[in-house]
């Protein structure tokens, strides 16, 4: 017996659910990639991406996922043998650093913890030891979707400044852009990157990079540059160079519609919606944790992200069993534990195209699964989420 019908609901941190308007935007004929319409759409997208990153710098669109955008960043500002410092708070900055190492970069990892965010004081201390300024760039993610950690990017930027270090400050905003505040210029970020499939509510396949003048000056002497990723090539006068060839027309239609939806809602309202829904999830998890089996992966409340919550389970219980129940019996797909948390956690995404019923539904299903599988938990998690929203969203 199952209680599901129709398609599955994705409560995973990407690809996220897309609005119907975005899906419909792609259902049209391809256009002439040399037309004025195509040029105008590209110009509007690049302008609005800079608006989203909040930068006066240049933005670039790549036909790539986030891993491709990682490589775009690295290849444009680094040379073989350059040393970089990667700040650990989970899986994704580490993977980015591993990609850099494979490209011939000297990578140092600042040891962190999958249970906490990056400590800015540790960053400052390490940079003060680099008297010869051998470190050319610092890599960090704003939100790590494996651990659920939320890093204080402005504080890390201030730590770099306090150390008087000239390294480029480079930030991954894949799991935060369009969901949480991100102010590239104000926070002293030199290069930022993101992707289309999370907070931007579009299909996977587009990667975005924004670079300021300081990064573009370093770019001139970077020897990891290759034709596809190269900013100089993409800055050329011919429109087709913006995509290093044929434009991904239908993905661009989708992105155009998604950005329109975000700006129509207004970013402050988008961020507030994410804060409210994230706290609703956290209220539910806090109640379930009273059973001494479930708990937050990130120990400090202020370091938990507004886009994904990673829930750990006691070693006597299998999160995969709960995931199977939710998917097979109720049609809700939860994120699995990955990396160091494989087999120890599940993840609840609350990013992008989400609203109250789209969050309360999965929370209710999780509670059903906990009951059905006899997993000890505090009672009333869903009710705690409902109470929070009822108190916070006034009539």
Secondary structure, DSSP 8 states (H G I E B T S, - for coil): -----SS-EEESSSS----HHHHHHTSS----TTSHHHHHHHHHHHHHHHHHHT-SSEEEEEES-HHHHHHHHHHHH--TT-EEEEE-SSSHHHHHHHHHHHTT-EEEEE---TTS---HHHHHHHHHH-TT--EEEEEEESB-TTT-BB--HHHHHHHHHHTT---EEEEE-TTTTTTS---TTTTT-SEEEEESSSTT-S-S-EEEEEE-HHHHHHHTT-S---TTT-HHHHTSSSGGGGGTSS--HHHHHHHHHHHHHHHHH-HHHHHHHHHHHHHHHHHHHHHHGGGSSEEESSSSGGGB-SSEEEEEE-TTS-HHHHHHHHHHHH-EEEEE--GGGTTTEEEEE--SS--HHHHHHHHHHHHHHHHHTT----S-HHHHHHHHHHHHS--
